[in-house]
Amino acid sequence: MLTNNNRPGTLLRPTYVGILLTGLFVFIAQFLLAQEVPIFQYARVAGGNPNTDRGKSVVTDAGGYVYLVSEFRGTGDIDPGPAVVTKTATGTDLILVKIDPSGNTVWIKAINSATAMDMALDDSGNIFLTGGFSSTIDFDPGPGVSNLTSLGYNDAFVLKLDNDGNFIWAKSFGTTNPNDIGYSIAVDPSGNVITSGQIAGATDLDPGPGVSMVTPTGYGAFVQKLDTNGSFVWGITFSGSSNIDAARAVATDVAGNVYVTGLFTGTSDFDPGPGTFTMTALTYSNVFVAKLTANGNFSWAKSFGGPGWDYGNSITVDPLGNVYTAGQFGGPADFDPGPGVFTLTTVLGGFVSKLDTNGNFVWATAQGSGGWFVTNSIALDTSGDVYTTGYFLGSADFDPGPGTFTIVPNSYDAFVSKLTSSGNFVWATSFGGPNRDEGNAITVDPFDNIYTTGSYETTADFNPGACVNSFTVAGGADLFLQKMSTGIIGPPPTFSSFTPTSGYPGATVTLAGTNFSTVPGINVVRFNGVQSIVTASTATSITTTVPAGATTGPVTVEIACQTATAPGNFTVLIPPPVITSFSPVSGPIGTTVTLTGTDFGTTISNNIVYFGARRATVTSASPTSLTVV
């Protein structure tokens, strides 16, 4: 990757010009150290050959675990980590991966011939997914069978799994027409599941024995609410004279109110109750934002856009009820849905809009100008700052203010942008290669780490800094997961010592040095190459834990491509095995017995088992189970 302001994806805006070359160099170095920038943590990729595989949604839990859902085709490796898990798809398959905070794969689940669109978690860590499927599909990723059969070519589904990826329930609904799909899913504070999407005619939104028919005109936008057990609560559609309506994204607030965005054409009634609240799109489609109560009753609806095709692609709500929407628009468009006028102009650009809890205009910004620009996803961090991702073609200015921050992509490149809660520019970066690369979804964990997923072609560098972290696809396009943090790059770290000098996996270790980041996630600590979880940090101290899978060797600290290594090696101790149970508890010689416990060796020959004085033969081994004869 090229460096400084000449490379695609440059991080800092060159706003001053020096007179002397040496003075200019010193000034730029100081300027770099003073700016908040994205800091690369890791990237993971997976995919098959020769088809297109895409990361569709990414979410995190309170512990920093990451859940990635993707669509997979062909034959290839579905493990985004270093291990290889080969799968041959039956069509377009749903792949769900759980990843620990260090980027290691915990488990992988697959649903054959189902297309994933979005994912959400409840407070207990249960996983909810929505998308589309056709024919008869088994939605149990485990050994059980739970078939659903579509009414037509494509129906919508809602799937609930526990935190280990085990099946709980699945529901479906649709019409005999094609193009019924769940686009987005959210979980309210009570554990109710809200899904939005598109239906292609009269539809029973009650997936149970009851009936709740809605009848849109043409393709209609729907919102459905199920309780935590999958039982129907309510379902609505926005209807009118339009031919195309779609609820592309849904979110909830702390009170359980429901917020929806998408697109509509013609005239539609956005009050699902006995009242009427119509809005009329201009020439093609406009963006709508609607708020419903927890009972599905109408609160308000707003629209904005211009004479082109305008879409609301993503929506989120802050703790105060402010509503942030991201999408794309063409041509000049008024983004103030009230009596005021706030016009943004572009050929085909992305946008971010902020409304207050009553739907009043707060601010809006355009992303990109003069080229092709699509904003697909939006997320907020703990401070209310705004992150977006998508893709663009052609030179684009990411600063919506009076300044200029121009990125020139290689071709179609993915981007990540950060704005303040007031819509002011903080930073932006792009990544990709010479072909088409897209950012489809973004989320921010409780520690303000930023996760982006999408797809890339040929070879792409995912590091926005001076280092290069490139991956090459297996064929077609592969999915990616990128993790970044955000902060200010300081002087290179120094690393003087660590205590204790030995310990078991999970043990707490304190690192001493200088120039560490006070933001824990910016400090990347590795034990002999295996990344650990940093739990606390100051400028001179880092607290971390020995990661699972680490071996004896050096300890390193990396901050924005600047690495320091402590003198000496850390010795990783091997914990003794513990047997918690065995089955059966009796039997003749030759009986197969399963031992359950912890810290068994994964290599069969490393496990020595005795029954009294008689040594048994180990036939299979995992960290928690041994099979012996």
C-alpha positions in Angstrom: 0.0 0.0 0.0 1.2 3.5 -0.8 1.6 6.0 2.0 0.9 9.6 2.8 -1.7 11.6 0.8 -0.9 10.1 -2.6 -2.5 6.7 -2.0 -6.2 5.7 -2.3 -7.8 5.7 1.1 -5.6 8.5 2.6 -6.5 9.1 6.2 -5.7 12.8 6.8 -6.7 16.0 5.0 -3.7 18.0 3.7 -4.9 21.4 4.9 -1.6 23.3 5.2 1.4 23.9 2.9 4.9 24.3 4.3 7.7 26.4 2.7 10.8 24.3 3.5 10.8 20.6 2.8 12.3 19.7 6.2 9.8 21.9 7.9 7.0 20.4 6.0 8.1 16.9 6.9 8.2 17.7 10.6 4.8 19.5 10.4 3.1 16.5 8.8 4.6 14.1 11.3 3.2 16.3 14.2 -0.2 16.6 12.3 -0.4 12.8 11.9 0.2 12.3 15.6 -2.6 14.8 16.6 -5.5 13.4 14.5 -8.0 10.8 15.4 -7.7 8.0 12.8 -9.0 4.5 12.3 -6.6 1.9 13.6 -6.5 -1.6 12.1 -7.0 -4.6 14.5 -7.5 -7.6 12.1 -9.2 -8.8 9.0 -10.7 -12.3 8.3 -11.9 -13.7 5.0 -13.7 -16.8 3.8 -15.3 -18.0 0.6 -15.7 -20.5 -2.2 -14.6 -20.8 -5.8 -15.8 -19.5 -8.3 -18.9 -17.8 -6.9 -19.7 -14.7 -5.0 -19.8 -14.9 -1.2 -20.9 -11.9 0.9 -20.9 -10.9 4.5 -24.5 -9.7 5.1 -24.7 -8.7 8.8 -22.4 -8.4 11.8 -23.4 -7.9 15.5 -21.5 -8.1 18.8 -22.5 -8.9 22.4 -21.7 -7.4 25.7 -18.5 -9.5 26.0 -17.1 -8.4 22.6 -17.9 -11.7 20.8 -18.7 -11.2 17.2 -21.5 -12.9 15.1 -21.1 -12.9 11.4 -23.8 -14.1 8.9 -23.0 -14.4 5.2 -24.2 -16.0 2.0 -22.1 -18.7 0.5 -22.0 -20.4 -2.9 -19.8 -23.0 -4.5 -17.1 -25.0 -2.7 -14.7 -23.4 -0.3 -13.5 -22.5 3.2 -16.3 -21.1 5.4 -14.0 -20.5 8.4 -12.8 -16.9 8.5 -10.0 -17.9 10.9 -6.8 -19.8 10.2 -8.5 -23.2 10.2 -10.0 -24.6 7.0 -13.6 -25.8 7.1 -14.5 -26.9 3.6 -18.2 -26.9 2.5 -20.0 -27.4 -0.8 -23.1 -25.2 -1.0 -26.5 -26.6 -2.1 -27.3 -23.2 -3.7 -27.0 -20.0 -1.8 -26.4 -21.1 1.8 -26.6 -19.2 5.1 -23.3 -19.4 7.1 -23.3 -18.1 10.7 -20.0 -17.8 12.6 -19.3 -16.8 16.2 -15.9 -15.2 16.8 -14.2 -14.4 20.1 -12.8 -10.9 20.9 -9.4 -11.9 19.6 -10.7 -12.9 16.2 -10.7 -16.7 16.8 -13.6 -18.8 15.4 -15.7 -20.3 18.2 -18.3 -22.2 16.1 -19.8 -22.3 12.6 -23.4 -23.1 11.6 -25.0 -23.5 8.2 -28.5 -23.5 6.8 -28.6 -24.9 3.3 -30.4 -23.0 0.6 -31.5 -20.0 2.7 -30.5 -16.4 2.1 -29.6 -14.3 5.1 -30.3 -10.6 5.1 -29.9 -9.4 8.7 -29.3 -10.6 12.3 -29.9 -9.3 15.9 -29.2 -10.5 19.5 -31.3 -10.3 22.6 -30.0 -9.5 26.0 -29.5 -13.2 26.7 -27.3 -13.6 23.6 -29.9 -15.5 21.6 -29.5 -15.0 17.9 -32.3 -14.0 15.5 -32.0 -14.0 11.7 -34.2 -13.1 8.8 -34.0 -13.4 5.0 -35.6 -15.5 2.3 -35.9 -19.1 1.1 -37.8 -21.3 -1.4 -39.1 -24.9 -1.4 -38.6 -27.0 1.7 -35.6 -26.1 4.0 -34.3 -27.5 7.3 -33.7 -24.6 9.6 -32.1 -26.6 12.3 -28.3 -26.3 11.9 -27.8 -29.2 14.3 -28.7 -32.9 14.0 -32.4 -32.3 14.4 -34.8 -31.4 11.6 -37.2 -28.5 11.5 -38.5 -28.0 8.0 -40.3 -25.0 6.6 -42.0 -25.0 3.2 -42.5 -21.8 1.2 -45.8 -20.9 -0.3 -44.2 -19.5 -3.5 -40.9 -18.9 -5.1 -39.5 -17.0 -2.1 -40.9 -16.6 1.4 -39.6 -14.7 4.4 -38.3 -16.5 7.5 -37.4 -15.6 11.1 -35.0 -18.0 12.9 -34.0 -18.1 16.6 -30.9 -19.9 17.8 -29.3 -19.9 21.3 -25.9 -18.4 21.9 -24.2 -21.7 21.0 -26.0 -21.8 17.7 -28.5 -24.4 18.7 -32.0 -24.3 17.1 -34.9 -22.9 19.2 -37.6 -22.1 16.6 -38.2 -20.9 13.0 -41.2 -19.2 11.4 -42.1 -18.3 7.8 -44.7 -16.3 5.9 -45.2 -15.1 2.4 -47.4 -15.4 -0.8 -47.5 -17.5 -3.8 -45.7 -14.7 -5.7 -42.0 -14.2 -5.8 -39.9 -11.7 -3.8 -41.3 -12.0 -0.3 -38.3 -11.4 2.0 -37.3 -10.2 5.4 -34.8 -7.4 5.0 -34.1 -6.4 8.6 -34.6 -7.7 12.2 -34.4 -6.1 15.7 -35.1 -7.2 19.2 -36.8 -4.9 21.8 -35.8 -4.7 25.5 -38.5 -7.3 26.3 -37.2 -9.8 23.8 -39.8 -9.3 21.2 -38.7 -9.8 17.6 -39.5 -7.2 15.0 -38.9 -8.0 11.3 -39.4 -5.7 8.3 -39.2 -6.4 4.6 -41.2 -6.7 1.4 -44.2 -8.9 0.4 -45.7 -9.4 -3.0 -49.4 -9.4 -2.3 -52.0 -10.5 0.2 -50.0 -12.1 3.1 -50.9 -13.8 6.4 -48.2 -12.3 8.7 -49.2 -14.7 11.5 -46.9 -17.7 11.2 -48.9 -19.6 13.8 -52.4 -21.1 13.6 -54.1 -17.7 13.6 -54.6 -15.4 10.6 -53.5 -11.8 10.2 -54.0 -10.8 6.5 -52.5 -7.7 5.0 -53.1 -6.7 1.4 -50.7 -4.2 0.0 -51.0 -2.8 -3.5 -48.2 -4.4 -5.6 -45.0 -4.9 -3.6 -45.7 -3.8 -0.1 -43.6 -2.9 3.0 -44.4 -4.9 6.1 -43.5 -4.9 9.7 -44.1 -7.9 11.9 -43.7 -8.4 15.7 -43.3 -11.9 17.3 -42.7 -12.6 21.0 -39.6 -14.3 22.2 -41.3 -17.7 21.7 -42.1 -16.9 18.1 -45.8 -16.3 18.7 -47.5 -13.6 16.6 -48.1 -10.2 18.3 -49.0 -7.9 15.4 -48.2 -7.3 11.7 -48.8 -4.3 9.5 -48.2 -3.1 5.9 -48.0 0.4 4.4 -50.5 0.4 1.5 -51.5 2.8 -1.3 -51.4 3.3 -5.0 -47.7 2.5 -5.3 -46.2 -0.4 -7.1 -43.0 -0.8 -5.0 -42.7 -0.3 -1.3 -40.0 -1.9 0.9 -39.2 -1.6 4.6 -35.4 -2.2 4.3 -34.4 -1.6 7.9 -36.0 -1.6 11.3 -34.9 -0.6 14.8 -36.3 -0.2 18.3 -35.8 2.1 21.2 -35.6 1.6 25.0 -39.4 1.9 25.2 -40.1 -0.7 22.5 -41.1 1.8 19.9 -40.4 0.7 16.3 -38.7 2.7 13.6 -38.7 1.8 10.0 -37.0 3.1 6.8 -37.1 2.1 3.2 -38.5 3.3 -0.1 -41.9 4.0 -1.6 -43.3 5.0 -4.9 -46.6 6.7 -5.7 -48.9 7.5 -2.8 -48.9 5.3 0.3 -50.8 5.4 3.6 -48.4 5.0 6.4 -51.0 4.8 9.2 -51.6 1.0 9.6 -54.7 1.7 11.8 -58.1 3.1 10.9 -56.7 6.6 10.4 -55.0 7.8 7.2 -51.6 9.4 6.8 -50.6 9.6 3.1 -47.3 10.6 1.5 -46.5 10.9 -2.2 -43.1 10.2 -3.7 -41.7 12.4 -6.5 -40.9 11.0 -9.9 -39.4 7.7 -8.9 -38.9 6.6 -5.2 -38.4 8.5 -2.0 -37.1 7.6 1.4 -39.6 7.1 4.2 -39.0 7.0 8.0 -41.9 5.8 10.2 -42.4 5.4 13.9 -44.8 3.0 15.4 -45.6 2.4 19.1 -44.8 -0.9 20.8 -48.4 -2.0 20.0 -47.9 -1.3 16.3 -49.9 2.0 16.3 -49.0 4.9 14.2 -46.9 7.7 15.7 -45.5 9.6 12.7 -44.1 9.2 9.2 -41.7 11.4 7.2 -40.4 11.3 3.7 -37.6 13.0 1.9 -35.8 12.8 -1.4 -35.8 14.2 -4.9 -36.8 13.2 -8.4 -34.5 10.2 -8.6 -34.4 6.8 -7.0 -33.9 7.4 -3.2 -33.5 4.5 -0.7 -33.4 4.3 3.1 -31.0 1.3 3.6 -30.3 1.4 7.4 -31.6 2.9 10.6 -30.6 3.2 14.2 -31.8 5.1 17.3 -29.8 6.7 20.1 -30.8 6.5 23.8 -32.6 9.9 23.5 -34.8 8.6 20.6 -33.0 10.5 17.8 -33.3 8.6 14.6 -30.4 8.1 12.2 -31.0 6.9 8.7 -28.5 6.1 5.9 -29.1 5.3 2.2 -28.6 6.6 -1.3 -30.2 9.3 -3.4 -29.9 10.7 -6.9 -30.0 14.3 -7.9 -30.9 17.3 -5.8 -33.1 16.3 -2.8 -34.7 18.1 0.1 -33.9 16.2 3.4 -36.0 18.3 5.7 -39.3 16.5 5.9 -40.9 19.5 7.6 -41.8 22.9 6.3 -38.1 23.9 6.0 -35.8 23.1 3.0 -32.4 21.5 3.3 -31.2 20.5 -0.2 -28.3 18.2 -0.9 -27.0 17.7 -4.4 -25.2 14.7 -6.0 -25.3 12.6 -9.1 -25.7 9.4 -7.1 -24.6 9.7 -3.6 -25.0 8.4 -0.1 -26.7 10.2 2.8 -26.9 10.3 6.5 -30.0 11.9 8.1 -30.8 12.7 11.7 -34.4 13.3 13.0 -35.4 13.9 16.6 -37.8 11.5 18.4 -40.8 13.4 17.0 -39.5 13.2 13.4 -38.3 16.8 13.2 -35.2 17.6 11.1 -31.9 17.9 12.9 -29.3 17.5 10.2 -28.4 15.6 7.0 -25.2 15.1 5.1 -24.3 13.8 1.6 -21.5 11.3 1.2 -19.6 11.3 -2.1 -20.0 13.6 -5.1 -19.5 13.2 -8.8 -19.4 9.4 -8.9 -21.3 6.3 -7.8 -21.8 6.2 -4.0 -24.0 3.9 -1.9 -24.3 4.0 1.9 -25.5 0.6 3.1 -25.3 0.6 6.9 -25.1 2.8 9.9 -24.1 2.3 13.6 -23.5 4.4 16.7 -20.8 4.1 19.4 -21.2 4.7 23.1 -20.6 8.4 22.6 -23.2 8.8 19.9 -20.7 9.1 17.1 -21.9 7.9 13.7 -20.2 5.2 11.5 -21.3 4.2 8.0 -20.1 1.8 5.4 -20.9 1.1 1.8 -19.0 1.4 -1.5 -18.2 4.0 -4.1 -16.7 4.5 -7.6 -14.8 7.7 -8.5 -13.3 10.4 -6.5 -15.4 11.2 -3.4 -15.2 14.0 -0.8 -16.1 12.5 2.6 -16.2 15.8 4.6 -19.7 17.1 4.6 -18.5 20.5 6.0 -16.6 23.3 4.4 -13.4 21.2 4.4 -12.3 18.6 1.9 -11.4 15.0 2.5 -11.0 13.3 -0.9 -10.5 9.6 -1.4 -9.8 8.2 -4.9 -10.7 4.5 -5.0 -8.9 1.8 -7.0 -12.3 0.8 -8.6 -15.4 0.1 -6.6 -14.0 0.3 -3.0 -15.5 -0.2 0.4 -15.4 2.6 2.9 -15.9 3.4 6.6 -16.7 6.9 7.7 -17.0 8.5 11.1 -19.1 11.6 12.0 -19.9 13.2 15.3 -23.5 13.1 16.6 -23.7 16.6 15.2 -22.8 15.4 11.7 -19.3 16.8 11.7 -16.5 14.9 9.9 -14.0 12.9 12.0 -12.3 10.5 9.6 -12.9 8.2 6.6 -11.0 5.4 5.0 -11.4 3.0 2.1 -10.1 -0.4 1.3 -10.2 -2.8 -1.6 -8.4 -3.7 -4.7 -8.7 -3.3 -8.5 -12.2 -4.8 -8.7 -15.5 -4.5 -6.9 -15.4 -4.3 -3.1 -18.4 -3.5 -1.0 -19.1 -2.8 2.7 -22.5 -4.2 3.5 -22.9 -3.9 7.3 -21.2 -2.2 10.2 -21.5 -2.4 14.0 -19.7 -1.0 17.0 -19.1 -3.1 20.2 -19.3 -1.9 23.8 -15.6 -1.1 23.7 -16.0 1.1 20.6 -14.3 -1.4 18.2 -15.7 -1.1 14.7 -16.6 -4.2 12.7 -17.4 -4.1 9.0 -18.4 -6.9 6.7 -19.0 -7.2 2.9 -17.3 -8.7 -0.1 -14.1 -8.2 -2.1 -12.7 -9.4 -5.4 -9.1 -10.3 -6.4 -6.7 -8.9 -3.8 -7.6 -6.3 -1.2 -5.6 -4.5 1.5 -7.8 -4.0 4.6 -5.4 -2.0 6.7 -6.0 1.8 6.5 -2.6 2.5 8.0 1.0 2.2 6.7 1.1 -1.5 7.1 -0.4 -3.9 4.5 -2.8 -6.6 5.4 -3.8 -8.1 2.1 -5.9 -11.1 1.2 -6.6 -12.8 -2.2 -9.9 -14.4 -3.0 -10.4 -18.1 -3.6 -12.5 -17.1 -6.7 -15.2 -14.8 -7.7 -15.8 -12.6 -4.6 -15.2 -13.6 -1.0 -16.6 -12.3 2.2 -14.5 -10.2 4.7 -14.7 -9.1 8.3 -12.6 -6.1 9.3 -12.1 -4.9 12.9 -10.8 -1.4 13.6 -10.6 0.9 16.6 -10.3 4.7 16.5 -7.8 6.9 18.3 -4.8 9.1 18.1 -1.5 7.7 16.9 1.3 8.5 19.4 5.0 7.8 19.4 6.1 4.1 19.0 5.5 2.0 22.2 8.3 0.6 24.3 7.8 -2.6 26.2 10.1 -3.3 29.2 8.6 -6.2 31.1 5.6 -8.4 32.0 4.5 -10.1 35.2 4.1 -12.9 35.9 6.5 -14.5 33.4 4.4 -17.7 33.2 0.8 -18.8 33.5 -2.1 -20.9 32.3 -4.4 -19.7 29.5 -6.8 -17.2 31.1 -4.3 -15.9 33.6 -4.0 -12.1 34.0 -0.7 -10.6 32.9 0.4 -7.0 33.4 2.7 -5.3 30.8 4.9 -2.4 31.6 6.3 0.2 29.1 5.7 3.6 27.6 3.5 5.2 24.9 0.7 2.6 25.3 -2.7 3.8 24.3 -5.2 4.6 27.0 -7.9 3.0 24.8 -7.5 -0.7 25.5 -8.6 -1.9 22.1 -5.9 0.1 20.3 -3.2 -2.0 22.0 -2.8 -5.3 20.1 -1.1 -7.7 22.4 0.1 -11.1 21.1 1.5 -14.1 23.0 3.8 -15.8 20.5 1.6 -14.6 17.7 -1.8 -15.3 19.3 -3.8 -12.2 20.0 -5.0 -11.7 23.6 -7.9 -9.6 25.1 -6.8 -6.3 26.6 -9.0 -5.5 29.6 -7.4 -2.2 30.8 -4.6 0.2 29.8 -2.8 3.4 30.7 0.1 5.1 29.0 2.6 2.9 30.9 0.6 -0.3 31.7 -1.6 -2.9 29.9 -3.7 -5.6 31.6 -4.4 -8.6 29.5 -5.1 -12.4 29.7 -3.2 -15.3 28.3 -5.2 -16.3 25.2 -6.4 -19.9 24.5 -4.1 -21.5 22.0 -1.0 -19.5 23.0 2.4 -21.3 23.3 5.6 -20.3 25.0 7.3 -17.4 23.2 7.7 -13.6 23.0 5.1 -11.1 23.9 4.5 -8.1 21.6 2.5 -4.9 21.7 1.4 -3.3 18.4 -0.2 0.1 18.0 -1.0 1.3 14.5 1.7 -0.8 12.8 4.3 0.1 15.5 5.4 -3.0 17.4 7.5 -3.4 20.5 8.7 -6.7 22.0 9.5 -7.4 25.6 12.8 -9.1 26.6 12.4 -12.7 27.4 9.7 -15.2 26.7 6.4 -15.9 28.4 6.0 -19.5 29.5 2.5 -20.9 28.8 1.7 -23.6 31.3 -0.4 -26.6 30.3 -3.4 -27.0 32.7 -4.0 -30.5 34.1 -7.0 -32.4 32.6 -10.2 -32.7 34.7 -12.7 -35.5 34.3 -16.2 -34.5 35.2 -18.1 -37.6 34.1 -17.9 -40.8 32.1 -20.5 -42.9 30.4 -21.4 -45.8 30.7 -20.4 -46.3 34.3 -19.9 -50.1 33.9 -19.3 -52.7 31.2 -17.1 -55.6 30.1 -13.7 -55.2 28.6 -14.0 -53.7 25.1 -16.9 -51.4 26.1 -16.6 -47.9 24.5 -16.6 -45.2 27.2 -16.9 -41.5 26.7 -15.1 -39.2 29.2 -16.3 -35.6 29.6 -14.2 -32.9 31.1 -11.8 -30.1 30.4 -8.3 -29.5 29.0 -7.9 -32.8 27.2 -5.4 -33.0 24.4 -6.7 -32.8 20.9 -4.0 -35.2 19.7 -5.1 -38.7 20.4 -1.6 -40.0 21.4 -1.2 -37.2 24.0 -4.0 -38.6 26.1 -3.2 -41.6 28.3 -6.2 -43.2 30.0 -6.1 -46.1 32.6 -9.0 -48.1 34.0 -7.3 -49.3 37.2 -4.0 -50.8 36.0 -5.2 -51.4 32.5 -4.4 -48.9 29.8 -7.3 -48.0 27.5 -7.1 -47.1 23.8 -8.1 -43.6 22.9 -10.1 -43.5 19.6 -11.1 -39.8 19.5 -10.2 -36.6 21.3 -11.3 -33.1 21.8 -10.6 -30.5 24.5 -13.8 -31.6 26.4 -14.4 -35.2 25.4 -12.4 -38.5 25.0 -13.7 -41.7 23.5 -11.8 -44.8 24.8 -12.0 -48.6 24.6 
